[in-house]
Amino acid sequence: MPTYQYACADCGHQFEVFQSFSEASLTTCPECKGEVRKVYSAVGVVFKGSGFYKTDSVKSKTPETPAATTPAAAPAPAPSSAPSAE
């Protein structure tokens, strides 16, 4: 539910109210019963996580080969530690 800020034109009292979009705006101050108006201010928006940048979904230009189709290199034989017969 959105939070709206109001300010009284008579006494200067400022307050916030949780209201749905379909509710009517407040017209009277809860303290002095004077006329109130909505206060609009800039809202900062922060996008966190992946998927918000152009580079997050860009595919690489060089196709990568899957590891399953790449032939494995044969292991080199281990050197023998046994003494040789002369």
N, C-alpha and C positions, 0 to 999 in steps of 0.2 A: 504494500500500500504506500502511495507517495506521501512525502512529508512536505507540507506547505508552510511558508513563513508569512506571518502577518505583522503589521505595525499599525498602531493606533494613531490617527491623525490628531487627536485631542491631547492625550497624555503621553504619547511616545512609547508606550509599552509595546515590546516586541515578543512574540511567542510563536511556537511551532505547533502544528496540528496534523495528525495522520488522518487523511481523508481519501476516499475512493474517487475515481475519476467521475463517477456519476453524481456525487454529492455536490450540492450548491456551495458556493464560497461563503465564508463567514462575513457578516456585515457589522456586528457589534463587538466592542472590546469587552472581555470578561471582567476587567477591573473597573472601568469608568462608564461603560455602556456607550462609549463614543464610536465614531465610524472607523472601521479598519480597512486596510487595503493589503493586497498581496505584495510581498517583496520578492522580486526576481533577482537572482544572482547567477553568476557563471558557475558551471558545474565542471569539475575536473573529471576526466574519464581516463582510466588506466587499464590497458589490455595486457593481461599476463598470460603466459603459457605459449604453446606453439600454435601455429596456424594464423597468426595475425600479420605476418610479414610476407612480402612477395616471394622471398627466397625460401620460405618454408615448404612450398609445394612444387618447387622447380625440380624437374628431372635432370639428371646429369646428361651431358651430351655424348659421353662415351658409354656404350652399353657394357654392363658388367656381366661376366660369365658366372653362372652359379658354381659353387664349389664342388658339387656332385659331378659335373661334366669335365672338370679340370683333372687331367691325369696326375696321379701322385708321383713324386720323384722316388726312385728306388733308393732304399737306404744303403749307405756305403758299408762295406764289411768292416767289422771291428778289427783292429790290428791284433795279431796273436802275441801273447806274452810268453809263450813256451819257448825254451831255448832251442836253437836250431842244431841239428846233428852235423858235425863236420867230419 
